Amino acid sequence: MSLIKKINEIVKNTFINNDYEVNDEIVKISDRPDLSQFQCNEAFNLAKKYKKNPRMIAEEIVNELKQNDMFKEISVDGPGFINISLKEDYIATYIEENFSNIDLKKYNSNKKKILVDYGGPNVAKPLHVGHLRPAIIGEGLKRLAIELGNDVIGDVHLGDWGRQMGMIISEIKYRYPDLVYFDNNYTGEYPAESPVTVDDLNEIYPTATAKAKEDEERMEEAREATSILQNDYKEGHKGYYELWKKLVEISVEDLKKSYEKLDVHFELWRGESDCHKSIPKMIEELEKNNLLKDSDGAKIIEVNEETDSTEIPPVIVKTKSDSVGYQATELATIYERMEEFNPDEIWYVVDGRQELHFRQVFRAAYKSGIVKEDTLLYHAGFGTMNGKDGKPFKTRDGGVMRLSELLELTEKAALAKINSEIENKEEIAAIIADGAIKYADAISNRTTDYVFDVDKFTDNQGKTGPYVLYSAVRINSLLRKAQENNIKIGKLINTNTLDEKLLMLQIIRLPDIIMDAYKRKSLSEIVNYLFDLNSAYNNFYNNCRILSEKNIEKQESWMKLSYIVGEINKKLLYIMAIRIPNKM
């Protein structure tokens, strides 16, 4: 239990013991740290209900709390504020014992097996800015869950099996009809190399999509190609399947390079296609349980409920052309994940605009018994990253911006703000740009859209990645200089200045911040805390001359405080997949 929660429990129980019904969280860090460390305003919430003066309620509680020897001072201020301060050495001792070696696992008493589905790119096309948010949020949430001691698996879940593959294959056939993949009589070995490159696919994919939308005949060819690919009893399946394998192979190789640059890593590189082998078995069980209905030649699961204010469309398990679509592969993926991993929770870090899709699939999963009622299926939806015009971020010519272009744009902005005398400026600029993008993405509420402002996000001041990174670099530099001058990291002693007190109060917030972020499946709490912590540290650093301090005990205590903040920075920036440069 965190220190704030411990104090909260003591104060809360005192209210309850005096026959008051109170909220769960009634103690917070004081708004006036010059007067007290913590405060409780619950007396105001109780005054009307119990028809008492709030100050009378507060005094009643304070008189009992004074009996607890952990409090140095506890008093009523104004009309009913309860001010709380601990004994002088209490917080220093608590920080010494709990943050010298940061282990977040001890704050999570209910460890689980969690599968995080994030990334979700379609094969045969490069990553664009729309893939940035699921990568950043998914990687951060996965690392957070791991740091809290959960057994966590991340799956990229590639889009490699739907109609887009049929479009691509039919377009390749249209261009290169003589390829052996389209010869139904071919019996030899298929080529080891793909007939097209990744760059070719980057052009083929949008061209095929546009043609299919404009020409119903081309769309029908794409549907037929999809069906041939997905059904091994159809003529031509083997060639289509072999071509598909080559397209996936070169695409995944390219995607891995892009994700590596973002420091985003997946335990599983699976796609929609991987669940294909489970679909017949799943459909058999659905039919056995009378869950499938015929609808105009398609097989569906009704998921609408009487309590719905608007009708929820059914889940389409098989289309009338005998192919499986996005909903069916999603459901089959859940089916397979439950059989193979049996997770307690599955988190889907996917665009918020797919909320209806997940509501349909989750209902089908629970209704069919594919997942038990106590298994959590959670859609961690997110908003879009927009340009200054408020519309989804585009290139200057109006096209979809590749992720590599966004990184390059941000690196240039970061490079322009780096000291010209620093060596390896380009390498440092790349690290800063990466951190700036990830921090800026997380600072906004996950569920809302936000505007990408490259100049603002690469600024060294304010709530930005570069500001936090600069502070982390400063602490690391201080620790190196101290080592060079034989200055030791000692033991924390009682707070002597307001700056020390404020910094310590920020440090003790860490467990509550982490658990709140985990509960909300959000990273904004972490990055906001990083700003608060480092702002407090920078004030402390500027007002306390650490390296020149003559009092050795005080100097070593300040070094310990610096070391702890540095360790928190490392831990939280690691969770965010943000690297710390050597210099800035």
SULMO-V449121 format. One record per helix or strand of 3 or more residues. SS is the DSSP state (H for helix, E for strand). FROM is the first residue (numbers start at 1). LEN is the number of residues. If there is no record, write none. Layout:
SS|FROM|LEN / SS|FROM|LEN
This chain:
H|3|15 / E|27|3 / E|38|3 / H|42|9 / H|54|12 / E|71|7 / E|81|6 / H|90|10 / H|104|4 / E|113|6 / H|129|19 / E|151|5 / H|163|13 / H|180|3 / H|198|17 / H|216|15 / H|237|25 / H|272|17 / E|293|3 / E|298|4 / E|315|4 / H|326|15 / E|345|5 / H|352|17 / E|376|4 / H|403|13 / H|425|19 / H|454|4 / H|465|20 / H|498|10 / H|510|11 / H|524|20 / H|552|24
